Amino acid sequence: MIRLAKNNRNCCFNREPRLTGLLAISYKKERAAAKRLAQQAGIPLETALRHVMTQSAAPQSLEQLAGRREAERAREAQRIGNRQQHKAALHAKRLLAQTPDPSAWLAWFDGSVHPNPGRMGIGGVLKSPSGATTEISFHAGQGDSSEAEYRALIAILQAAVAANPPKLVIYGDSRVVIDDVQMECGAPVLTLWRVLARALIAQLSDVTLRWIPRAKNAAADALSQQAAKL
């Protein structure tokens, strides 16, 4: 059995923090070991915890150990705070990017094919800052899904060139087309459509293309589906 002094006023333990302070700076495994020691030796939990922490920290005193751990926790809290601030800044940046300028024109495009390849339907919506909208919906012959999406983008760009907006944000649910049109050298099979789309974009002052999930492209999707069935 481990024997520890309980009432020795000269013991260095009496100069250390009380139980609450010890619990605050101790590790989980130290508290578990101290609980077992207190039960086995029949001593107060405070005394057991002091013993466990002193043994694990030797030759440091509890005052030194407390200072070191407080410094470590302060550094960890600072790291966590920095990470949270970084995440908050990124989140705010994403929200800002997703929030359109109230002075910008907005557009949505979508191309549908039944089957694929098959009958192509083109759909699009162009909306001015005042709320006035132009809808595009027409059958575009035979082709595949990528051609249909590109044709829809080109149709909405043609409508935008006619309106000449100072700023335009275009949304679509085709990652293939949105990524391809922004590349200097995209997919060879899409070269013709990419060249046509980029030529129209060059005629506009400020154009941003953004991908959105299909669920948020419902209006353009409905127009393209309707056109594909004509």
N, C-alpha and C positions, 0 to 999 in steps of 0.2 A: 504493500500500500504506500502511496506517495504521501509524505507528511509535509504539510505547509504551515508556516506560522500564521496564526489567526489574529492575535492581539498584540503583536510586537510593534510598539509605536516607533521604534527606530528602523523598521523595515522600509526599504526604499519604495515598496508598493504603496505605502500610505501617502506618498507625495505625488502619486499618479492620479489621473482623472477618475471620477467616480464611475459607477456602472453605466450610466447613460452615455457618458463620453466614450467609454470603452466600446460599447455596442456600436456607436456611430462610426468608429474607425476600424473595427475588426472585420475580418472576412467571414463569409458564411461557414467555411470549414473550421475556422478558429472558434466560432460560437458553438458549433456542434461538438467539437472536442472539449470545450470548456464545460458544456452541459453534462457530458459523460463523466468528466473528471469530478465535477461538483457532486454528482450522484454517487460515484464510487468512493470518494474520499470524505463525503459528508461535510463539505466546506461551502461557503457562500459562492454563488455564481461569479460575483465580482472578483474574488480571490482566484478562482479557477481560471477566469478569463485573463487576468493579469499574468498568471503563470504561463498559460499557453502562448500568449502573445510575446512574452519576454523570451521564452524558449525559441520561438520561431524567428525572433528578431535579433537574437544575440549576435554581436555584443552590444547592440543598440539598447538604449533605455526606452521606456514607453514614451517619454516626452519626444525623443528623437524620432521614434517610429510614427508617432502621431503627426509630427511636423512633416515627415516625408510623405505619409499617405494623404494628408490634407493637400499638399502640393500636387501630388499625382492626381487627386480628384479634381482639383482646380484646373489642371491642364486638360484632363479628360472632358470636363464640363465646357471648357473653352473650345475644344475640338468639336464637341457635339453642337455647341452654339454656332460655330463657323459652318458646319455642315448644314444645319437647319437654315441659316441665313442664305447659304448658297442655293439650297433647294427652293427656298422662298423666292429668291431672285430669278431662278430659272422658270418657276411657275408663273411669276408675274410677267416675265418676258414672253412666255408662251401665250398667256391670256391676251397680252397686248397684241401679239401677232395675229391671234384669232379674232380680235375685235376690229371690224372694218372701220376705216375712216368714214365718218358720217357724210363726207363730201364725195366719197367714191361711188362709182357705179358698180353694181354687182351682177354677176352672170353665173349661170349654171348650165352645164351641157351633159348630154348622155347619148350614147348610141346603143341601139338594141339590134339583135340579129336572131331570126327564127327560121331554121335552126342555125347552127354555127359551123361552117359558113352557110349563109342563106339570105333571106330578105332583110335588108337593113332599114331601120327606122331611126330618124334623127330628131332629137329633141333639145330645146334650149330655152332659157329665160334670161332676158336682159332687163335689169331694173335700175332706174335712175334714182338719185338721192331724194327726189320728190315723191317716189313711189310708183311712177308710171312704168309699166312693164310691156315688153315686147316678147311674144311667144313664137317659137320656131318649132315646126313639126312637119316633116315630110318624108315620104318614101324615097330611098336612095339606091334602089337597084339591089344587086347581089354583091356580097362581100363577107368578110369575117368581122369579128368583134373589134379588133384593133382599127381596121379601116372605118368602121361605123363610128367609133369614138373620135377618131381624128376628123372625120367629116363633120361631126357635131361641133367639135371645137372650132373648126374653120368657119362653119356657119355662124356661130356666135361671134367670132372675131370679125366677120364681114359686117354683121349688124352693128358691132361696136365701132368699126371704122366709119360707118355711115353716121353714127351719132356723135363721134369724136369726143368722147369723155376725157376730162383732164386726168382722171385716175380710174383704173378698172381692176377689180379683183374677180378672178374667174375660178369657180369651183367645179370639180369633176371627181367621179369615183373610179377613174381608170388610172392606176399608178403607172401603167405601161406608157400611156400617152403623155401624162403630165411630166414624167421623168424624161421621156424621149425628146419631147419638144424643147426641153431646156438644155439638151446636149448638142455640142457642135457635131459630133459623129455618133449618132444613135444607131438603131437597128437598120441595116441596109434595106430590108424589105419595106420599111416605113419612110424611106428617104424622100419620096415625092410629097407625101403629106406633111412631113416635118418642114420641108422647104417652103411649102405654101403657107403653113401656119406661122412660121418665123417671119415670112415676108409681111404678113398682115400685122403681126405684133410690132414690127419695126415702124409701122405707120401710126402707132399709138404712143402717147406721151409716157404713160406709166402703167405697166401691166404686171400683175402678180397672179401666178397660178398656184392653187392650193388643192391638195387632195382632201376629200371628205368621204366618209363611209356611205354606202348606197342608201342607207336609211335617211340620211340628211340631204339626199339628192332626189327626193320624191317627185317634185314637180317636173323636172327635166326627164326623169325616168318614165313618168306617165305619158309624157308627150312622145317620147321615142317608142314606147311600146304601142301606143295608138297608131303611130305612123308605120310601124313594121307590119301591122295587120291590114293596112290599106291594100 
